[in-house]
Amino acid sequence: MRRSRPFWRLTPAEHQVWDAYPSGAWVDLRSGDPEADDPAKGATWGRHRTVRAEVVTALMLGANPAGPGQVAGLRLAGAHIAGDLNLSDATLTTKLHLLNCHLPGVVSLTDTTAKGLRFRGCDIHRIRAARCTVDGLLELDASTVHAGVRLDNARIAGQFRLARATLHAPPPMSGASETYMEDVRRPFSEAERRERGWDQDHWALWAGGMTVEGGAFCRDLRTTGGLRMIGARFNSGLYLERAVIKATGKHAIYADHMQASSAEFSAGFTAEGTIRLRGARVAGVLSFDQAVLTAPGRRCLHLSHMQVDELILRPASLSGEVNLGYSRIGVLLDSPDAYPDEVRLNGFGFESLRGGTSLADRLTWLARDPEGYRPQPYEQLAAWYRRIGHDAEARAVLLAKQRARRATLEVPGRVGGYVLDVAVGYGHRAWLAGVWFGLLLAVGTVVFTLHPPAQVGLDERRVFHAFPYTLDLLVPVSVFEQRAAWEPVGWTQWLANILIASGWILATALIAGATRLLRPQQN
C-alpha cells in the first residue's frame, strides 16, 4: 500500500527523495557539469532540482519510515533546498547527508539530537546548532556558510569536520532574531545582548562550551571572522593546519579555558588578529610551527595561565606581542624569531627548553617584558641552566638579573650596584676582585719603588720594600706594620689613600658578593 504524504503535491525531485528515504538510497540531482553543479549557483537551478525544506523535515521526523529490513536515511546530492530547514528540538533517528546542495535558508538544529549530520560541499546561508547532540559525525567539509555557524554547548560523539570549508561571520546583530520573546519588564542591555551572543558579527564560528570526542579536523579552513571556542573541549585534538583565519574584530581565535589532547596551529596556519588561549589545557603538543601570525600594534599571542605538555613556538612570521605569563609548560621549543616585539614572561614556568637558542638570545628574551624588570623569569632560566649542568650560563643569567634590577633603583643604589658589578660581578665573578687587587698591587709597587715614602721616626734605620708596603695598604687590617713605619710624600699620598680605600671596597664587595652567591636559591 502506498504511504500517504502530508503534502498535496510533490515535485519530481521530491518524489525521488521521498521514495528513496526508507532504504537510505542516494538521490543525485546533479547534471554532471561541474560548473553548472556548483552549489553557489543553486538559486538558478530549476524546479526539477528543488526540494522544499519542509519535505526534508517531514522525512527526518518519520513521515515515511523504513520498512522491514531497511535502514532509512536521507542522502541527497545537487538539490536546491528551498526555505529554512528547521529540525530544532527534534530527535533524529536517521542520518542526514547532503552533498553539493544549495541551502539559502537557515539550518536550525538547536537542541537537536541526531545520529549523524553531513553537509559536504554545500552552500548554506547559516547554521544554528546550539546545544545539539550528535552521536556520530558532524561534517561541513568543503562547504560555504555565509552567515556563521553556531555550535555553543554542542556535544559531538564522533568527529567534527571543517576541512576546506569557508565560513563568514553573520551581519551585525543578526543573533537578535534567535531570541523569539523578550521580557518587556526588563529588556536586555547592550552588554547583556553581547553576552547572549547577539553580537556574533565578528565570529564565523561561535562554539563556546562545545565538546568533540572524535577530533576536530579543520585543515585548510578559510574564515572571514574569528573562531570563538571559550571552554571548548577537543578530546581527540584540534587540527587547523593551513587554515586562514581573518578576524573582523580583535580576535582571530578566542578560546580561553579550552581543553585539548593536542592543538595544531601549524604548517602554514595563518591568523590576522589576536589568538587568545588564556587558561587553556593541552595534554599534548600545542604547535605554532611555521604559522603566520599578525596582530600589529597589539597582542598577537595571548597564552597566559596555560598548562601545556609541549609548546612549539617557531612561526614562519609573527607580528605583535606574545604573553606567556603564569603559564606552565613541560617543554618549550622556540626560536628567537618567535619574539620580534614585546614578550610577557612574569610567572612563566617550564621544565625544559629546546631549539638551541643561544644565551645572548635568551637574555634578550628576558629583557623584552613591557612591564620592565621582573626577577622570576631570570631565576627560572638560571635554575634550568643549573639543572642541566651549565653553571657558567646560570651565573651569567643571575648577573644580568642584577644589572636589570639596578636600573630600577635610586641613585645611591645604582652607584653601589655599579661598584659591586665592576668589583666582583655581584659575586658571580669573584675572580674580578683578584684581578683588581693584582693590578693595584703592581701599580703601587712600581710607584713606591720610584718614589719611596719617608721613614717615620729616625731612632732606627729601616730598609724600604715597595711590595709589602703596597700590600699592607691594600689589606684592610695592617699585617706587615708598614703603614705606621713609612709616610708617603707629595702626590703619592693620594695614591696611598686610594689604595687603602680600594682595599676596603674590594673586601666589602667580595664579602657582599659571596653572601649573595652563597644565599640559598629559591626555585
PyMOL commands that set and color helices and strands:
alter all, ss='L'
color gray80, all
select helices_A, chain A and resi 12-23+39-44+47-49+53-60+174-178+190-195+200-202+336-338+359-366+375-387+391-406+411-427+431-450+466-474+492-518
alter helices_A, ss='H'
color red, helices_A
select strands_A, chain A and resi 26-28+50-52+73-77+80-82+85-86+95-99+102-108+113-114+117-120+123-128+133-134+138-139+144-145+149-150+155-156+160-161+166-168+203-206+211-212+216-217+222-224+226-228+233-234+238-239+244-254+259-260+263-264+270-276+281-287+292-302+307-313+317-323+328-334+343-344+349-354+454-455+486-487
alter strands_A, ss='S'
color yellow, strands_A
deselect
rebuild
show_as cartoon
